[in-house]
Structure formats: C-alpha cells, structure tokens
Amino acid sequence: MPVTQPKVSRDHLVPQHIAGLAAEILLAHGVPQDDADLVADSLVQSDLWGHQSHGVLRLPWYVERIRKGAMSAVTEPETLVDTGALLLLDGKDGIGQVITERARVEAVARAKAHGVGAVGVRNSNHFGTAMYYTRRAAADGCVAILTTNASPAMAPWGGREKLIGTNPWSIAAPYGDSAVAVDIANTAVARGKIYLARQRGEAIPDSWALTPDGARTTDAAAAIDGVVLPMAGHKGYAISFMMDILSGALTGSQVGKGVNGPYMADKPSGCGHMFIAIDVATLGSQADFQARVTELIEDVKATPLAQDATKIYYPGEIEDRNDVRHRAEGGLVLPEQTLRDLHLLAEQSGLDATAVLGERP
C-alpha cells in the first residue's frame, strides 16, 4: 500500500516549542543537553530572522551525520596552538555550532585581554547561520568577523565544474541593543535556498545556477546537481577563493573539493573556520563608536530613494524586524516538507511531535 504523507498544521508554531523538540531529538542521539539547546536555538533563530534555508530544515541532515558517524554527538575540541591572542582548535569532527560558539567565546575573551583575538578551527562541521555568532560577539562589545569554507558549489570563474564552496562570512558590530550585521555566501545565493526551493516545489531565478552541462536553469533539482553561480561574477569567485585560504589553508583544514557538505551523511566535513574579534573599548570610547555608527546609519537612511524603492535598511535590520514580526504574530510558519521531516525525525527518535507541530493521521 502507498505510504500516506502526514497532514500537518500550518498554524504559527511557538519558537520555544520548536527549539525544545529539536533539542529533544538531538538528546535522543547522544548530544549533551547544553549542546542540544545551542544547536536548536541557532536553527530556530535562523527561521525567526527569515532564513529558513538555515533553520530547522537542516536538523535531519545533522542527525543523519551523527547516526552515520561522520559527526560526533559529543564535541570535545582540542587546543593545538595558543599564543594568547591567537588560538587554533581541532574540532575533531564535533558539532559545528558547538565548536564555533567555543571559538566565539575564546576570541572575545582574548580580545578583551589583548585588544584582538583570533581563533582558527579545523575539522569542524556546518555551523548554521554565521551571524548567530558574530551578533553574540557584538553583544559582548566586539566587532567580529567569522569565515568558513564549504563543500564545492561553484566553478572557478570561466569553468563549469564544482570546485569552490559558497564559503560564507559574517561581520557584526555593536549598535544600540542590537547589531549591524552582514552574513552572506559568495554565490549568487546560498545553496540552502536552492534546497528550500526544491522542497517547496518552486522555480528559482535563472541567475542562480547552471545545470551540469553549463546551461542556466530555473529547476532547483537541476541546480543542485549542477553549479551555483558566484555573486558579482568573477569578484564573488575571487572572494570565495580567499575565504578558503583564510578558513581552510590557514587553519590546516581541508580546502576546495576536500570539504564535504552537511547533506553528505557518511563523510567527515573537514571544513575550517576563522573567528576574529576586536574589542571596541580597546580602541576608544564605546560611546564615540556608537555615535559614529549611528551617524552612518542616519545618513544611509536619509539617502533619496531610487525608483520603486520604499525604504533603505542597514545590514541586519531586516533580520531584526523579521524576528520581532514573527514573535508578534505568534511564531513561525514552517514549510510543509520541513514539518513532515520533523514529524518523521521525532518518530524515529521515539518522540511524539504532535503537541508542537500539529496532528498527523
């Protein structure tokens, strides 16, 4: 008999409840409580910011990697180099979020002691949304830079074979009670957005990717099998190349086609990160810094609008607004496929997800 797909509620879901379910699923697979809570919070926060490509959609991938042994449920980074301001960690195939949060804490502490702190990481895993960590460092009074490399997604400029990852990076700085923050991949789009489009059955813009034979496509499935295009042409390729140097070559991690993605369940990732924190107070008055950031934002927002534009945003403002809106509306509306995946994952973990996600037959 054919398998009936579960029907799930499209009502707004309470973020804390989704995070609690995600954490319980991770606990069922041997992840310690604090680590499970961190991963779950990072995924739900991405959904709240409006980045569902990096939200709870990714939880089944992480769990499958733990099941297959490509990622360790218990994360125990090892110190390889420690010069004071500079630290190098071996993540030993632990959970990317846990390793990166350790890097953030260490980078901020060293920035407070030395003015700047840099933490390199090798043998890590996908860590979710980069601004999750740089925003936390900004809340600690630092300007933060986080880079990572990733599995091949784009071709070298002029080529048609995957070799260079999306290699995203984030910069965040304190601003009032929040932060100014940018978080971007160096491709025309984060590959997770193509997976999300495939999950939703939606077409993609033909500027996002090429098919395996080098033709532009609007088919998300063909794009996943093909090559994601770089942002800004050759410039995006060059930036991504250098992010591989900073995140991979410099930290002793894998580079280029040596890195495996989170959807490759049975292969260690080998990815690397670099987290740099600069203490604002070491360079001068925090009040003066805030005044200069405020001046820049006010000047940006006072710029006359282009045709068809309705508003100018500073980096990170849209995410803050999305977070407030989602919470005010009562929570999140997740794609049907994500809800089905979570129901199945909970069931496989010995959990009942109906109280959080809605009824299923």
Buried (B, 14 or more C-beta within 10 A) or exposed (E): EEEEEBBBBEEBBBBEBBBBBBBBBBBBBEBBEEBBBBBBBBBBBBBBBBBBBBBBBBBBBBBBBBBEEBBBBEBEBEEBEEEEBBBBBBBBBBBBBBBBBBBBBBBBBBBBEBBBBBBBBBBBBBBBBBBBBBBBBBBBBBBBBBBBBBBBBBBBBEEBEBBBBBBBBBBBBBBEEBBBBBBBBBBBBBBBBBBBBBBBEEEBEBEBBBBBEEEBBBBBEBBBEBBBBBBEEEEBBBBBBBBBBBBBBBBBBBBBEBBBBBBBBEEBBBBBBBBBBBBBEBEEEEEEBBEEBEEEBEEEEEEEEEEEEEEBEBBBBEBBEBBEEBBEEEBBBBBBBBBBBBBBBBEBBEBEBBEBBBEBE
